[in-house]
Amino acid sequence: MDLGWGNPKASKWITNVGLVTSDGLHGPNVMAAEWTYYVSYSPGLISVHITGNSKDLSAKATLENIRATKEFGVSIASDDQNVISSIAGGSAGKNVSKVALLKEYGAEFYKAKHIRPLLVKGAATNAECRVKEMLDVGDHVMIIGEVLDIETDLSKSPLAYSGNKYWKLGQHIEKPPQEILDRISALKAKYSKTK
């Protein structure tokens, strides 16, 4: 089954907005990647998913930069960076110098410690990654990066993305109270397969 971009049946997923930075054949670049995930704590691994095919010579500038340099940055956009995300995701890095455009717009970048790509100042989290693996997965390339360094601004909330719209995280919902957790424990014991 093909879901297709914008399909309302696939609109209930909630993701963050990863601003993936690279610097290679096409110079400094940044793109918005809706599918950006932490996939391992030890070792620290992050995956980003970029439309294209790892063998496609017309692939995105970010993919070509990462393929050539084997490194990238991930800046998880904060909830006040929706415009930055729209600019990063709204044009092709082969046609527009998005880093220069964003700097003129007022966005700020800073030098990373271990990689050449810049990182986005003011992001909720910034991670420096070295490519561990690149996999063709359907119509995307999944790039798994080993985290070399990571910084998080605890005062910032991540920008959420769902149904082709940006969102701020809402009200915190508490975990169940202890009496419900105790009832769940009793039910788990009652239905245990290892009695």
Beta strands, then each sheet from edge to edge (+ up, - down):
strand 1: 15-16
strand 2: 18-24
strand 3: 27-33
strand 4: 36-40
strand 5: 45-51
strand 6: 71-76
strand 7: 109-110
strand 8: 119-120
strand 9: 125-137
strand 10: 140-152
strand 11: 160-162
strand 12: 165-167
sheet 1: 1+ 11- 12+
sheet 2: 3+ 2- 6+ 9- 10+ 5- 4+
sheet 3: 7+ 8-
end
